[in-house]
Amino acid sequence: MAGQLVVAATIEEALKAKQAGGVFLAGGTEINRLDSLVEAETLVSIRKIPELTGIHDDGDVIRIGALTTFQDAVECDLIPDWFKEACLYMASRTKRNMATIAGNIAIMRTDSYVIPTLIATGAKLVLVGDEGEHECTVLDYIGGSSCGKGGASPYAGELIKEIVLVKAPGCVFSKRYANTAQSHARLTAAFAAKSLDEVVMAAAVKNGGIYYLTDLMKAIKDDHDISEDALVDMVMNCDGAEFPTDIFGGEKYKRYLLGVTVAEFLAKAKKGGLS
């Protein structure tokens, strides 16, 4: 249990406290929950740092400050509907009023509400660290195209300053599977494409990992009319991802869900005119 709270007034103060062994605190929905993934003696509150606030239109992109809550995003006219849909997978309005989008990315949970959609749409992060400010994709933040199990990001020592959404990533679909709206998701998947030669997909498998669906993307590019059975068979026989049997469902069931979901995304894209 944390025994010290540092309230940072600037990004520099926050980074210094982080380097001394602290962890960033924003909404607190992860740190304060039972069985949290986060353990630290020092919490570094970033809520008073003005550079981390606001949602701004910046030409071809929308810039979302790190302290933006899920509810802030849902209520903002600048946020595209496809991202609002992902934010609303967090069913509790009380929780949406507390939890920040940047925090949900940083914790890299394997039931993340938004990471699959952000990866599929090519979203980026503005990070600040010892060497200053730079950008990376959400995909790179969680470990690159191999992705895999949630854990420490290669950029874990840096502070997320902004999330950068591409305004026009093509058609975007996402889907979340859980026993109830409030339950942890056994699977969350997302699809984005401007054409069937440019499909990008990602999935979060509870207790398995966050995956960039490279083989499935290539299969669709190679055959726009690939069947649902073929897509399901690919997932059922894939060795590059873990679908653990647990209280959220069996391995074969989770694999089947991903296969039919990808087929559903493809059918919707073709129905919408993509070729």
NUFIVO-960704 format. One record per residue (C-alpha): x, y, z. Coordinates in steps of 0.02 Angstrom, whole numbers, plus 50000, padded with zeros to 5 digits. Layout:
REM NUFIVO-960704
XYZ/...
***
This chain:
REM NUFIVO-960704
500005000050000/500635017349954/501215027950100/501655044150013/500765055649891/501725068049784/500675081149695/501635086649540/501335104149470/502355101249312/502825086849197/504625088749255/504125086549437/503075071249393/504505062949298/505735066349438/504575058349566/504265043649447/506135040749431/506265040449620/505125025249623/503385032649613/501925028249499/500805040749411/499075043549482/497675051349381/495905044249398/496455031049522/495215017649463/496615004849442/497725009249589/496265009949711/495374994049658/495474977249746/496884966249677/497624980649579/499034977149457/499964992349526/501054991949681/502045006949742/502535015849901/502385033049818/500965039449712/501315054149597/499725064049563/499735072149390/498005079849402/498625097749427/499735098149271/498875109949147/499765103048991/498865086549014/497095093248995/495915096948851/495355090048684/495915099548529/495605099148342/497295099748254/496975097948068/496995079548021/497055073748202/496185075948369/497325078448519/496675071648683/497535077048844/498105063048958/496915068449097/495395067048984/494165054949063/493135042348968/491585052949002/492465068748940/492785059848775/491005053148762/490285070648787/491475079748668/490855084048493/492625082848425/492795064348466/492275052648324/490865040348355/491985025148333/493065030648480/491555035248586/490935017448558/492545010448629/492455022448778/490675016848814/491264998948838/491625005649012/489815004149062/489855013249230/489625032049212/490385034249385/491945025149328/491975034649162/491985050949260/493555045349352/494575034449234/495725042849109/496035036348933/497915038048955/497835028049115/496905013849028/498265013448896/499705014449021/499094999949127/499044988748972/497694977249040/497254962448931/495434967648941/495774985748890/494254995348832/495155006048703/496854998848654/496224987548511/495295002148431/496765013848452/497965001348373/496794997648227/496565016148187/498415020448196/498275031648349/499865039048422/500445044848592/501445060248637/502665054848772/503825064848884/505385057248960/507195060949003/507615065248824/506125076648797/504515074748700/504215062348560/502835052248476/502555033648459/501085023248399/499975014648526/500554998448446/502375002548483/501925008048659/501284990748703/502764981948626/502614982448437/501844970448313/502214955048419/501234962848564/500844948148676/500494947848861/500144964048950/501534970449061/502794984449063/502844995548909/504534999348829/504065017348873/503485013849051/504645026949124/503885040849020/502295050949043/500895050448916/500515068548874/499235066448735/498305053448634/498265057948449/496775051348350/496765050948160/495155059148102/494855048347949/495545030747974/494235023147855/492825012147915/493045006948097/492184992848191/492434985948365/491604972948474/491724967748656/491184951148731/490784949748917/489484941249026/488764958149075/489124976349033/490054977749199/491034961549183/492834960249124/492874957248936/493434940148880/493804947648708/493844964948631/494254966648446/494374981048323/494524983348134/494944998548028/495174999847840/495145011947695/495144997247575/495234978447593/497074979647549/497364990747702/496484981547842/497194983948017/496544973548164/496954970948346/496214961048490/496354960348678/496124942848751/495804942648938/497294934749029/498054930948859/498734946848784/498484961348664/498774955848485/499084963948317/498204951948199/499544951348064/499114934347989/497264938147978/497614955147900/498704946947767/497394933447733/496074946647697/497274956647587/497684940847488/495864935347471/494504948347495/493204934347487/493994923147617/492644913247707/492144913747888/492644895547905/494384899347841/494604913947961/493984903648108/495154889448059/496634901448057/496274907448233/495924889848299/497624884148237/498644899648276/500134896648391/500624914948407/499294920148533/498694913748701/496854910648735/496894903548912/495454893548982/494844902649137/493254908949219/492974920049067/492834905348947/493744890848866/495184892248744/494214885548594/492734896848631/493824912448637/494704907548476/493044904448391/492384921248448/493874930348372/493724921048207/491864924548184/492104942548240/493434945648108/492264937847979/490874949348039/491994964648023/492484959547846/490664956947795/490174974047865/491614982447773/491114974447608/489284978847637/489844996847665/490674997247495/492494993147533/493404983147402/
***
